[in-house]
Amino acid sequence: MQTNTIIPSWSAALGLLCLAAIPATAAGRKPAKPAAPAVQQEADAQKLQYAKSSRQAQSKAKADKKIIFFLFTNERTCQPCKMLEAQILSKPEFAQELQKIAVPVKYTFQNMSTEGAKLLSEYRVGGTPCIIYTDASGKKIGQSGYRGADIQTYINEAKKYHDQVYGGK
């Protein structure tokens, strides 16, 4: 007897799960509205805006008197890489401060381009996560990795290298 009462509850739950998987328009419901363009632009402005290549980064760094922040990462299997992303790189306050003084470029091991592989060798990256700081010409001026969850540590490090290249304020 008890199994008869369980079966209907399981089938009802399964039915609700299946209904939830049906697209809203097919189920006769109104789909959720996408974020307004202004809201999306604001959210994008709070994220790190990575240059698409080292050449693009060098051009922007020269024009804006910035250093280059190369990030080599393996977010699929590297726990420190995941922690760096979650605790530092994804934070709006980090993005805002870093982009005042540096042009970030990101290379992931899963999608490593020929350019990324060349830089990996040139800068002698031995492990991940690896942050390489260069001047606008691409000359290496510093190297770092995961150093904990304090955003200010990373910002101060980037400022130190920026000041080394362009002089203090």
C-alpha positions in Angstrom: 0.0 0.0 0.0 2.7 2.4 0.9 4.4 2.0 -2.5 1.2 3.1 -4.3 1.4 6.4 -2.5 5.1 6.9 -3.3 4.7 6.2 -7.0 2.3 9.0 -7.7 4.5 11.5 -5.8 7.5 10.4 -7.8 5.7 10.6 -11.1 4.3 14.0 -10.1 7.8 15.2 -9.3 9.2 13.8 -12.6 6.4 15.6 -14.5 7.3 18.9 -12.9 11.0 18.4 -13.7 10.1 17.6 -17.3 7.8 20.7 -17.5 10.6 22.8 -16.2 12.8 21.6 -19.0 10.4 22.7 -21.7 11.2 26.1 -23.2 8.9 28.8 -21.9 7.4 29.6 -25.3 6.6 26.0 -25.9 4.9 25.7 -22.5 2.7 28.8 -23.2 4.6 30.9 -20.6 6.3 34.2 -21.3 10.1 33.9 -21.5 12.2 36.0 -19.1 13.3 39.3 -20.4 17.1 39.6 -21.1 19.0 42.2 -19.1 18.7 45.8 -20.4 21.7 46.9 -22.5 22.8 49.5 -20.0 22.8 46.9 -17.2 24.8 44.5 -19.3 27.3 47.2 -20.3 27.7 48.1 -16.6 28.3 44.5 -15.7 30.8 44.1 -18.5 32.6 47.2 -17.4 33.2 45.6 -14.0 34.9 42.6 -15.5 38.5 42.3 -16.7 38.6 43.2 -20.3 41.3 41.0 -21.8 43.2 42.0 -24.9 42.8 39.4 -27.7 46.5 39.2 -28.4 49.9 40.3 -27.2 50.2 42.6 -30.2 46.9 44.3 -29.3 48.0 44.6 -25.6 51.4 46.1 -26.6 49.7 48.7 -28.8 47.3 49.7 -26.0 50.0 49.7 -23.3 52.2 52.0 -25.4 49.3 54.4 -26.1 48.1 54.5 -22.5 51.4 54.2 -20.7 50.5 50.9 -19.1 52.2 47.6 -18.4 51.0 44.2 -19.6 49.5 41.6 -17.3 49.8 38.2 -18.9 47.9 35.4 -17.2 48.6 31.8 -18.0 46.0 29.5 -16.4 44.6 26.0 -16.4 41.1 26.6 -14.9 39.9 23.0 -15.7 42.3 21.1 -13.4 44.3 23.7 -11.4 42.8 24.5 -8.0 45.0 27.6 -7.4 43.9 28.8 -10.9 40.2 28.4 -9.9 40.9 30.2 -6.6 42.6 33.1 -8.3 39.7 33.5 -10.7 37.1 33.3 -7.9 38.8 35.4 -5.3 40.7 38.0 -7.3 40.2 38.2 -11.1 36.3 38.1 -11.0 36.1 41.0 -8.5 35.0 44.3 -9.9 37.3 46.3 -7.6 40.3 44.3 -8.9 39.3 44.8 -12.6 38.8 48.5 -12.1 42.2 49.1 -10.4 44.2 46.8 -12.6 42.9 48.3 -15.8 44.1 51.8 -14.8 47.7 50.6 -15.0 47.8 47.4 -17.0 46.4 45.7 -20.1 45.4 42.1 -19.2 45.9 39.2 -21.6 44.8 35.7 -20.7 46.0 32.3 -22.1 44.3 29.1 -21.0 45.9 25.7 -21.5 42.6 24.4 -22.8 42.6 26.9 -25.7 46.3 27.8 -26.1 47.0 29.7 -29.2 50.3 29.5 -31.1 51.1 32.9 -29.8 50.3 31.8 -26.2 52.6 28.7 -26.6 55.4 30.9 -27.9 55.0 33.3 -24.9 54.8 30.4 -22.5 58.3 29.3 -23.7 59.7 32.8 -24.0 58.7 33.8 -20.4 59.6 30.3 -19.1 56.3 29.7 -17.4 56.8 26.6 -15.3 53.4 26.2 -13.7 50.0 27.7 -13.3 48.6 30.1 -12.4 51.4 32.3 -13.7 51.2 36.1 -14.0 53.9 37.7 -16.1 54.3 41.5 -16.0 56.0 43.2 -19.0 56.6 46.7 -20.2 54.8 47.9 -23.3 57.5 46.3 -25.6 57.0 42.9 -24.0 60.1 42.9 -21.9 59.5 40.8 -18.7 59.7 42.9 -15.6 58.1 40.5 -13.0 56.4 37.2 -12.4 53.9 36.0 -9.8 51.3 33.3 -9.1 48.5 32.7 -6.7 49.2 34.6 -3.5 46.0 34.3 -1.5 42.7 36.1 -1.5 43.9 39.6 -0.7 43.0 41.8 -3.7 45.2 44.6 -2.5 48.3 42.4 -2.7 47.8 41.9 -6.4 47.0 45.6 -7.0 50.1 46.7 -5.1 52.3 44.3 -7.1 51.0 45.6 -10.4 51.5 49.2 -9.2 55.0 48.4 -8.2 55.8 47.2 -11.7 54.0 50.1 -13.3 56.0 52.5 -11.2 59.2 50.7 -12.0 58.5 51.3 -15.8 56.9 54.7 -15.7 58.1 56.2 -12.4 56.0 56.8 -9.3 53.2 59.4 -9.1 
